[in-house]
Amino acid sequence: MLPSELTAGSFAGYPPEAQRLAIQQLALLRRLPLAFLPLLLRELIVYDWKFPLERADLARKRGATLHGMLRGYATLADGYHPSSPEPSGKWEQRVMELAIQNADLPGGADQIGAVVAHGTGTPVGDIAELAALNRIYGHRDVAMPVTSPKGNFGHPHGPAGALGLLVGLLGMKQNAVMATAGTYDTKDLMPEVGKLHVVINEPAPAQVDAIQVNAFGFGGQNSSIVVSRK
């Protein structure tokens, strides 16, 4: 289903608050002709911004659908500046490394197939995050796919991390990495992208079995998680 085919009536039967959210997002979706996005919206309504955590054995026992497995996480507060990151991205790199270490995947960082970046579109913030990502993933023969949903939806502030997680879970489900809206030509990308593959224009097909999702906040409140399919 394309964004132009969605109407407020498409969400009849959902709870009133979920319908309100869908209608608010509909105007944004119609401006983004990416077939991936209606799927994202429908998943967003189902989740209603909530991600219940449950022990895998108990979830399987009651027949629950497992959308992903939380493998590792990390958070830190660097206190560098009230609103700007440390320019080299060393603290973003550190929190990502801690999350990868905590995940203890058999293949380590090499097992992670895509990154949902914090990616707010601010030069200082994006350059710092790109620098961190390149130091972790820039050695690969095949460039690491990187996306950020903020180009598509704007910055949702508090639930930004939840939206990033949703994008990652849906990417694993659809075997694709969502495109970042607002950039349409590789020449418009920052040179600091380096050896990463920032996905633009259309989703990038990818068999992703584990993702890393970043959420960075004011005052250096940096968090990162690693999630796998199962």
C-alpha positions as CSV (number, residue, x, y, z in Angstrom):
1,M,0.0,0.0,0.0
2,L,1.3,3.4,-0.9
3,P,0.9,6.6,1.2
4,S,-1.6,8.0,-1.2
5,E,-3.8,5.0,-0.6
6,L,-4.0,5.5,3.1
7,T,-6.9,7.4,4.6
8,A,-8.1,8.0,8.1
9,G,-10.6,5.2,7.5
10,S,-7.7,2.8,7.0
11,F,-7.2,2.7,10.7
12,A,-10.8,2.0,11.8
13,G,-10.9,-0.5,14.6
14,Y,-7.7,0.7,16.2
15,P,-7.9,2.4,19.6
16,P,-8.9,6.1,19.5
17,E,-5.4,7.3,20.5
18,A,-3.8,5.1,17.9
19,Q,-6.1,6.5,15.2
20,R,-5.2,10.1,16.3
21,L,-1.5,9.3,16.0
22,A,-2.0,7.7,12.5
23,I,-3.9,10.7,11.2
24,Q,-1.2,13.1,12.5
25,Q,1.5,11.1,10.7
26,L,-0.6,10.6,7.5
27,A,0.3,14.1,6.2
28,L,4.0,13.4,6.6
29,L,3.7,10.0,4.9
30,R,2.0,11.4,1.8
31,R,5.0,13.6,1.2
32,L,7.3,10.6,1.3
33,P,6.7,8.3,-1.6
34,L,8.5,5.3,0.0
35,A,6.4,2.1,0.1
36,F,8.3,1.2,3.2
37,L,6.7,3.9,5.3
38,P,3.1,2.7,5.4
39,L,4.4,-0.6,6.8
40,L,6.2,1.4,9.4
41,L,3.1,3.3,10.4
42,R,1.0,0.2,10.7
43,E,3.6,-1.4,13.0
44,L,3.8,1.9,15.0
45,I,0.1,1.7,15.7
46,V,0.3,-1.9,16.8
47,Y,3.1,-1.1,19.2
48,D,1.7,2.2,20.3
49,W,5.3,3.2,21.2
50,K,5.5,0.4,23.8
51,F,8.0,-2.5,23.6
52,P,7.2,-5.1,26.2
53,L,10.2,-7.0,27.4
54,E,9.8,-10.6,28.4
55,R,12.0,-13.6,29.0
56,A,12.3,-15.5,25.7
57,D,11.4,-18.9,27.2
58,L,8.3,-17.5,28.8
59,A,7.2,-15.6,25.7
60,R,7.6,-18.8,23.6
61,K,5.7,-20.8,26.2
62,R,2.6,-18.6,25.9
63,G,2.9,-18.5,22.1
64,A,3.9,-14.8,21.8
65,T,5.4,-13.4,18.6
66,L,9.0,-12.4,19.2
67,H,9.8,-9.3,17.1
68,G,13.4,-9.3,18.3
69,M,15.8,-10.2,21.1
70,L,17.5,-7.6,23.2
71,R,21.1,-8.7,23.1
72,G,23.0,-5.8,24.7
73,Y,22.7,-2.2,25.8
74,A,24.7,0.6,27.3
75,T,24.2,4.2,28.4
76,L,26.5,6.9,29.7
77,A,26.5,10.6,30.4
78,D,29.6,12.4,29.2
79,G,28.6,15.9,30.4
80,Y,30.6,17.6,27.6
81,H,28.1,20.3,26.8
82,P,24.4,21.0,27.5
83,S,23.4,20.4,23.9
84,S,26.4,19.6,21.7
85,P,28.4,16.4,21.5
86,E,32.1,16.2,21.9
87,P,33.2,16.8,18.3
88,S,35.3,13.7,17.8
89,G,32.4,11.4,18.7
90,K,34.5,9.5,21.2
91,W,31.7,9.2,23.7
92,E,29.2,8.0,21.0
93,Q,31.9,5.5,20.0
94,R,32.3,4.4,23.6
95,V,28.6,3.8,24.3
96,M,28.3,1.8,21.0
97,E,31.3,-0.3,21.9
98,L,29.9,-1.0,25.3
99,A,26.6,-2.1,23.9
100,I,28.4,-4.4,21.4
101,Q,30.5,-5.8,24.2
102,N,27.4,-6.3,26.4
103,A,25.6,-8.1,23.5
104,D,28.4,-10.7,23.4
105,L,27.5,-11.8,19.9
106,P,29.6,-14.7,18.5
107,G,30.8,-12.5,15.7
108,G,31.1,-9.3,17.7
109,A,30.6,-6.1,15.8
110,D,30.9,-8.0,12.5
111,Q,27.6,-9.7,13.2
112,I,25.7,-6.4,13.2
113,G,24.2,-5.8,9.8
114,A,22.8,-2.3,10.0
115,V,22.7,0.8,12.2
116,V,19.7,3.0,13.0
117,A,21.6,6.2,13.8
118,H,20.5,9.0,16.1
119,G,21.0,11.2,13.0
120,T,19.1,14.5,13.8
121,G,20.4,16.3,10.7
122,T,22.5,18.8,12.7
123,P,26.1,19.1,11.3
124,V,27.9,18.9,14.6
125,G,25.9,15.9,15.9
126,D,25.9,14.0,12.6
127,I,29.6,14.5,12.0
128,A,30.4,13.2,15.5
129,E,28.2,10.2,15.1
130,L,29.6,9.4,11.6
131,A,33.1,9.6,13.0
132,A,32.2,7.1,15.7
133,L,30.5,4.8,13.3
134,N,33.4,4.8,10.9
135,R,35.9,3.9,13.6
136,I,33.7,0.9,14.5
137,Y,32.4,-0.2,11.1
138,G,34.4,1.6,8.5
139,H,36.8,-1.3,7.9
140,R,34.3,-3.5,6.2
141,D,34.6,-4.6,2.5
142,V,30.9,-4.1,2.1
143,A,29.8,-0.7,3.6
144,M,27.6,-0.8,6.7
145,P,24.0,0.4,5.9
146,V,23.0,3.3,8.1
147,T,19.7,5.1,8.3
148,S,17.8,7.5,10.6
149,P,14.0,7.9,10.8
150,K,14.2,11.6,11.7
151,G,14.4,12.7,8.1
152,N,11.1,10.9,7.6
153,F,9.2,11.9,10.7
154,G,11.0,14.7,12.4
155,H,12.4,14.5,15.9
156,P,9.9,12.9,18.3
157,H,12.1,13.8,21.2
158,G,11.3,11.4,24.1
159,P,10.3,8.4,22.0
160,A,13.1,8.9,19.5
161,G,14.8,5.8,20.6
162,A,11.6,3.8,20.4
163,L,11.1,5.0,16.8
164,G,14.6,4.0,16.0
165,L,14.1,0.5,17.5
166,L,10.8,0.1,15.5
167,V,12.6,1.0,12.3
168,G,15.3,-1.6,13.1
169,L,12.8,-4.3,14.0
170,L,10.8,-3.7,10.8
171,G,14.0,-3.7,8.7
172,M,14.8,-7.1,10.0
173,K,11.3,-8.3,9.3
174,Q,11.2,-6.8,5.8
175,N,14.9,-7.7,4.9
176,A,15.5,-4.0,4.1
177,V,17.0,-0.9,5.6
178,M,14.7,2.1,5.4
179,A,15.8,5.1,3.4
180,T,16.5,8.4,5.1
181,A,14.3,11.1,3.6
182,G,15.5,14.6,2.8
183,T,18.7,13.7,0.9
184,Y,18.3,12.6,-2.8
185,D,21.8,12.6,-4.2
186,T,25.1,11.2,-2.8
187,K,26.8,14.5,-3.5
188,D,24.5,16.0,-0.9
189,L,25.9,13.7,1.8
190,M,28.6,14.9,4.2
191,P,32.1,13.8,3.3
192,E,32.3,12.5,6.8
193,V,30.0,9.6,5.7
194,G,33.3,8.0,4.8
195,K,33.0,4.2,4.2
196,L,29.5,3.9,5.5
197,H,26.4,3.4,3.2
198,V,23.8,6.0,4.2
199,V,20.6,4.7,2.6
200,I,18.8,7.3,0.6
201,N,16.0,7.4,-2.1
202,E,14.7,3.8,-1.5
203,P,15.1,1.0,1.0
204,A,18.3,-1.1,0.7
205,P,17.7,-4.8,0.5
206,A,19.6,-6.5,3.3
207,Q,19.6,-9.7,5.2
208,V,20.0,-8.2,8.7
209,D,20.2,-10.5,11.6
210,A,21.3,-8.0,14.2
211,I,21.0,-4.2,14.4
212,Q,22.4,-1.4,16.5
213,V,20.1,1.5,17.5
214,N,21.5,4.8,18.9
215,A,19.7,7.4,20.9
216,F,21.7,10.5,22.1
217,G,20.3,13.3,24.2
218,F,21.2,16.7,25.6
219,G,23.9,16.7,28.2
220,G,25.7,13.8,26.7
221,Q,23.0,11.2,27.7
222,N,24.1,8.6,25.2
223,S,22.4,5.2,24.8
224,S,22.8,2.3,22.4
225,I,21.2,-1.1,22.0
226,V,21.9,-4.2,20.0
227,V,18.9,-6.3,18.9
228,S,18.8,-9.6,16.9
229,R,16.1,-11.5,15.1
230,K,15.9,-14.3,17.6
